[in-house]
Amino acid sequence: MESRAYINGEFVNGKKRYPIISPINLKEFSSAVALTKKEIDVAFAAARESQKLWKKYSREERIEFVSEFANKLSEKKEEIAEVMLYEIGKPLEDSIVEIQRTVELISETIYSYHNQLIEHVSGSTIGAQDKMITIIREPLGVVLAISPFNYPVNLALAKIIPAIISGNSVVFKPATNGSLTAYLIAQIFDEIKLPKGVFNLVTGKGSEIGDYLTQHKEPDAITYTGSTKIGLAISKNSMLQSVILEMGGKDAALLLEDVVVSEVVSGIIKGAFSFSGQRCTAIKRVFVPKAIKKEFELEMKRAVAEIPIGDPVVNKVVVGPVIDLRTAKFQKKLIDDATTKGAKILIGGKINKNMVEPTVLVNVTPEMKIAKEEQFGPVLPIIYYTSLEEAIEEINDSEYGLQASIYTRDYEKALKISEEIEVGSVNINCPPSRGPDQLPFTGVKHSGFGVQGIKYSIESMTRPKNLVIFKKKNSSLFKKKK
């Protein structure tokens, strides 16, 4: 199966294609269309024209399309999951869970949309005694949605569905490894006969068309998930568009001395190594009191040794191949830098092509790259601390601020610490997580700009409009004509 673009209700083969390399065997799995700038212009023009009509559809009509899409997505989850397995190396079971979670997200989006778009301001409100005010929300127009490889269904549709249900049209650019999954999403929109131009799929290498897309004059909003470097470039180059950026993270897990080490290690393992650590919310550094160093290392070594690793096609694994050779080489670079500067490999460290063993580095210090840079892979640095103030200071000494976890039996202390940590979310006695989807998902510093999450995504893709009716006593303005 080969990916195709989807513009104005038609599938486009294009004259030029580029390979999609499977992380499973580093061989060409499929190919995608490398669209020209002219074809991208056509996609934006189609989105602009279609949106003028789409916004006039009733709420009920738009909800009906979205509901049918969710049903079709659920029906095709095994087929799509099979593609995800080979396209991004995500185990089949995990891929199905991602799709099913997305179906639930769509259902919750419909519910939220039902209750969100109209707000009444009563006459008792200050300044509104003689007025009746209704605040409605209108679509922004054309939304450019850009998603990463690691959640090709969930992160894509978490942008697309709130945009479409609110009356916007969408131009969607997936990651290279994710283009075939995106094609299957486009097929569903085609099957439900979504009006032409409301959803458009554009594909191509980011290095070739990324700037052209994000600097195009047509988008009224850009919603992006990916690297901080590209996200900051989008922010810098954007005109007057609404911009929502979900970027990198260096999520810390902070252990206090009162923890039962054997009980918290499983959460750290899950948070750090699920899907080979290729998640923005993965635990990417752990702060441990020196007083429990020996016990912690024993438990971590035992637990990491039990992590299922290997080929996700033939085994149920937690750590499989990372997305490409470049990512694997980056892990090696970080390991080598740390060990050269005095860190020790507690377990792991072996790399074969793009298969990186789950690796734990101990005695990591701030000057090591692994202490600061986002690894996006299965390499976990352990940083030992003497004072809690020292640990909090080091956690905050980061360009990132997505999430953090605190492990302790003292909830009052955890709540106090949570106020000091500079992140969008703090998790107490559990690893970072993207959900539940009803929550605001946001980061500070270079981890993000704007807010996502069902309600918040709808708000970010709409604008408020006030309808103010003057209620002057005895006015004949609104009296019915006889």
N, C-alpha and C positions, 0 to 999 in steps of 0.2 A: 504494500500500500504506500502510495506517495501522497504527501501533503499538497493541497492546493490553497490558493488564496480565495477569498470570497468578497466580492465587491458588487454592491448594488443588486444583490439577489442572484448573482451569477458566480459560478466557480471559475477561477482563472488559473490556467496552467503556466503562463509566462514563457518567455524565451530562454531564460537562464535559471538554473537551479543550483542549490548547494547541498552537500551531504549532511545528514543527521547521523552522527557517530554514536553507536550504543555504548554506554559504559560497561555493559556486560562483557563484551569481547573486543571493544575498540575497533569494530568493523562498521561499515556503513549499514545502517538499519533501514533508512529511508532517505528521502530528499525533500526539500522544500523550495518553493518558488522565491527567487530573488527579484522582488518587484522593482521596477524603475521609478524614478521620481514622478514621471508623468502618470503612472498607474496609481501612485499614492495620492496624487492630486485628484484623480477620478474618485478614489475612495472617499476623500474628504468632501468633495462636491456632492457625492451621492448622500453622504451623511447629513450635510447641511440641508439639502432639498427635502429629504425624507423627514427630517425632524420637524419641519414646518407643518406637516400633516400629522405626524405621530403624536405631537403634543396635544392635538385636538381630539384624539381618541379618549373615550371616557376612562375613568379609573377602572371600572369593571372590565372593559375590553382589554386594557393592558394587563390586568391581573390574570385574565383568562389565558393570554398568550404565555405569560410567565409560568402559570400553573401547568399548562400543557408541556412546557419545556422541562419542568421538574420531573414530571411523570416519565417523559421519554429518557431523561438522563438516568433515572432509576432503572428503567428497563434495560438500558445499555451499559450498566455499570461493569459487568464482567468483560465485555468487549473493550471498553475504554481502559479498564485496569490492566488488561493484557498488553495494550500498547504502552501504558505507563511503565510497566515492568521493564520492557526493552528500551524504551526511549530515555528514561531517567534512572533506571536501576532500582526503583522502589518496589519492595516485595508486593506480591499480588494481594495479600490480605490487607496490607497497609494502604494500598491504592484503592481497594474497595471501600475501606473505612473513610478515606478522604472523599470519595464520591458520595457516599451515603451522608456524610456530614454536610456536604454541600447541598444535597437535596433538602436536608433539614434547615440549613441556612436560608434557602430560597423560601421555604414555608414560613419561617420567622420573618423574613423580609416582607412577604405579602401581608402578614398580620400587622407588622409595624406600619407599613404604608397605609393600611386601612385607617389607622388611628392617629396619623401624624400630620397630615398636610393642611388641616384647617384648625385654627385657634380663634376662639372668640374672646374679646375683651369686653367685660361687662361695663355698664354705665357707672358703676361705683368706683371704677379705677380713676385715680387722680388725673385730671385733664380730659376725662372722657364722659363727664356727666351729661353733656348734651349731644353725645355722639354714640353711634353703634359702630363698633370696629370689628372687622374680621381680618385676620392675618392668614393669607394663603401662601403656599410655596409653589413657585414655578420652576420648570426645568432650566438649566443653564444653557443648553443647546447641544453642541457636539463635544463629546467626551473622548479623549485619547487615553486608553487604558494600556498599561505596559506591565507584564507580569514576569516573574522569574521561573526557573526550571523546576524548583523543588516541590511546589504545589501547583501543578499545571491546570488543575480543575478548580480547586478551592480558591486560590488567590486570584485566578482569572475571573471567576463568576462572582466573587465577593465585590468586584468592581463593576462588572458588566450588568448584573441583575439590578442593583439599586439604581444605576443610571437609566436603564431601559424602562423599568417600571415607573420611574418618575417623569418620563416623557422626553428623555434625552435620546440622541442617537449615539452610536459608539463606533470608533475605529480602534481595533484591538491588535496590539503587537505582542506576540508571545516570545519567549526565549527560543533560541535555536532548538535546543532539546526541550521540546514542548510544542513545537509547530505541528506535529502530527496529532497530538491530543487536541490542540486548538482546532484542527481541521474537523475532527469528530464533533466538537462543540458546534462548529459552523453547520455541519450536516443536520444537527438537530434543529437549529434555527430555521434551516431551509425546509425541513420536513413539516414543521408546524406552520409554515407559510407566514412567518413574520414579515411585515411589509418591507419591500425592497429598500435597502439603504439604511435601515435602522441599525443593523449589525453588519460590520465590515471587518474582515480578517486580513491584515496585511503582514506579510512575512519577508524576511531578509536579514542579513547579518547586521547587528547593531552598529558595528564599526562603519558600515556603508550607508545605512539609512537612518540611524538613530538621531543624529543631529537634525536631519531634514524633517523628521516627524515632530520632534519636540520644539523646533523653532518655526513650525508651519503657522501660518496666520489663521487657520480655520479653527483649531480647538478652543473651546470656551473653558475647558477644564482639562487638567492632566492628572491622572492618578497613577502612581508609579510604585512598584516594589522592586528593589534590587540593591546594587552596591551604593555605598555612600558617595563615591567619586562621581558616578553618573548622576545620582540624585542631586548633588550640589550643582552640577553643570546645568541640569534642567531648571533648577531654581534660579540660577544666575541668568539664564537665557530667556526665561519666560517673560511674556509681555504683561498683559493684564489678566491672564488666565487665573482661575482658581487652581491651586497646585496642592496635591496631597502626596506626600512622600513618605514611604516606609523604607528605611534604609538599614544600615548595618547595626550590629549589636556586639557587646562584649559582656554578656550577662554573667554576673557573679553569684556564686553560692557562698553564703557566709555561715559558718558553723560556730556556735558558741560552746563553751566548755561543758555545759550541762547536757549535751546531746548524748543519746545512746547510739554510738557510732554504727553498730550493726543494723540499726533501724533506719538510719538516714542514707546509707550508702546506696541502697537500691534506687532511691529517688534521684541521686546524683548520677548514677549510671544511666538511668532512663533519660534524664535531662541532657546529659552530655553526648551520649552515643547513638540515640535513636536516629535512624536514617543517616548513619555515619557522621552525625554532627552537622549535617548540611541544612540547618534551620536557623532562621534569624533569632529564635527564642531559645536556642540551645544554651546550656550552661557552658561557658567558655573559659572560666577560671574559678578556682575554689580557694577560699580563704579559711585556713584551719588553725586553731590555737596550737602553739608549740607544745602545750601540756598534753595533748592527745595525739601527737604526731605518730608515735610508734603504733598505737592501736589503729589509727586511721589508715596508715600504710598497709598494715596486715589485712584489714578488711577490704580495702580497695583492690589490692593485688589478687585476693581470692575472688572477688566479685567480677573483676574485669576478665580474669582467666575463664570465667564461665559464660562470657558473652558469645552468642552464636554468630560466627562470622563465615563469609564465603560467598558463593554464587547464589543470588536470590531466586534464580530460575529453578534450581534443584533443591535448595534448602530454605527453611524458615530462618532467616537471619535478621540480626539487628544491625550489624556492620557489614556492608557489602562494598563493592567498588565505588569510589567517589566519581563524580560526574565526568572528569577527564584527566588527562595526564598533567595538565598545567596545575590543577588543584593538588594532585599527588606530589608534584615537585615542590609546591609551596609548603606542604606539610613537612617535607624533608628539610627544606630551608629553615623552617622555624625550629625543628628538632635540633639540627646541627648548630644553629646559633645559640640555643639554650645550653646544650651540652658543652660547647666551647667555653661558655661563660660560667660554668660551674653547676648547671642543673644535672640531675641524675634521672635516667630512664628507670622508673619503677617496674614497668611492664610494657611490652610491645616494642615499637620502634622500627619494625621491619616493613619495608615497602617493596611491592612487586608490581611494576607497571602502575595501574591506578588502584591497586588494592593496598590500602593502608591499615595495618593492624591497629586496633584500639590501643592507644598509647597514653600513659600517664607519666608526666614529668614532675619530679619533686625538687624542692629547694630552688624554686623559681624566684627570681628577684626582678624588681621593676625595670632594670636596664635591658632585660632580655625582650626580644621582639614578641615572643609568645605571650608576654604579660600585658601587652598593649594592643597588638594587631588582631583583627578578627580572623581566626583560622578557618572557619567554615569546613571543618573536617574532624576526624576522630582522634584529635590530640588534645589532651586536657592538662593544663598547668596547675600545680598545687603551690599555693603561696602561704607560708607559715607566718603567723603574727604573734606578737607579745601582748600588745594592748589593743583593745577594741577600737579606740580612737584612731590608732595607726591603720587598722584594717579598713575602717570607713573612709578615711582620707585616701587610701590607695584605690578603693573601689570607685570613688568619685573622680580620681585623677585619670579620666578617660575622655576621649572625644565622643564616646557613646553613652546613651542613657535609655536603653529600651526596657529591660526588666532586671529583677534581682530576686534571689531567694534567701530567706533567713531560716536556719534550722536551730530550734531551741525549745525547751519546755517552759520557758518563761514568756508568756504571751504579752504581758505588759511591756517587758523589755523589748520584745520584737516590734511592737507597735511604735515604741519610742525611736528605735533604730530606723524603722521604715520612713520616719519623717526626715531623717538625715541623709538618706540615700537618694541620689539624683537620677531617678528613672521614672518611666511611665507607669510601671506596675511593680508591686512588691508581693511576692508569694511567701507565705509563712508555712514552713514544713512541707513544701511541695515544690517541684521544679517549675520553671517558667512555662507558660502555655499561651497559645494564641487565643483560646476561648475562655469562657463561653462567648459566642459571637455577639450576644446582646451587650457585652461590655464595651466601653470605649477602648480601642486599641491604638495606643499612641506612644511616642518616645520623645525624649528631650535631647538637647545638643544635636549631634550629627546622626541620631538614630531615626529622626523623622520630623515631619512638619504636617500639621493637620491631624484629624482624627478619623479612624475607621471603626467599623463595628456597625451592625445593621442600622440602627437609628441614625447614627452619626454619618454613615456613608450616604444615606438618603439626604440628610441635611447638607452635606458637603457638595452634593450634585444638584441642589436646588437653591433658589434665592427667595427671601420673603417679599411679599407684596401686601401693603396695607390697603384695605377697602374701608373708607371712612364715610359714614352716612350721618349727616347733620339732622338732629331730631328737634328742631325748633318747635316750641309749642304752637299749636293752631296753624302750623305751616300747611299750605295747600300743595306743596311741591310734590308729595308722594301720594296725594289723595287720588283715588280712582275717578276717572272721568265718567260722568253720567251718560 
